[in-house]
């Protein structure tokens, strides 16, 4: 019999969207480009298929066997992957940071940029690890890279993780400091303003931050700094509301 993917954490069974129900399972970069154009957004510099496939093969060049994928953002609750095991995990040398500036119309514009998350060097990040069976790695990573590396912003890399005492290396998507989309020195005040005012055709940056906080709380994944950021953003939204009369 096939082992239950949730055997270590049965409480997560109803908190993680099944792959078949995920929008990202059949995600099309071409559809995204059409959506951006329809909404009058600036052209997003998407990777063509050959470039994305080259990045995927380079990342997996030395990998063999089952693959662990570390999730720190929306992959936590909506991985869109067929996995054989899910484990709570901790990346000791990285942190979930809100340093991606969205000016392409998704959750912000050039006039009012939005804010999104990336994994950067830092003091540690709690998340989940998904195990992909060796025979499924090729297909599942094609889906994963189409979602995470549709264009610049992230670098695919293996990082050390700890899963309840077990050490491993997991594939994750780190902030690409050379992409032009990541600002590692984004001041706290600017993060708060972007998250409070940025909006686009995917929704508001506030909803994005709030959604991550809600899902992390729902799964008992701690991130006190993110909780503090959300509190500051909500205070800024209230202040702007009063100011607007």
NORRA-V522347 format. One record per run of one state. SS is the DSSP state (alpha for helix, beta for strand, coil for the rest). FROM is the first residue (numbers start at 1). TO is the last residue. If there is no record, write none. Layout:
SS;FROM;TO + SS;FROM;TO
This chain:
coil;1;9 + alpha;10;12 + coil;13;18 + alpha;19;21 + coil;22;22 + alpha;23;26 + coil;27;28 + alpha;29;38 + coil;39;45 + beta;46;46 + coil;47;48 + alpha;49;59 + coil;60;66 + beta;67;71 + coil;72;84 + beta;85;91 + coil;92;93 + beta;94;102 + coil;103;113 + beta;114;121 + coil;122;124 + beta;125;132 + coil;133;133 + alpha;134;148 + coil;149;150 + beta;151;151 + coil;152;153 + beta;154;163 + coil;164;165 + beta;166;175 + coil;176;181 + beta;182;182 + coil;183;187 + alpha;188;197 + coil;198;198 + beta;199;200 + coil;201;202 + beta;203;204 + alpha;205;218 + coil;219;223 + alpha;224;244 + coil;245;245
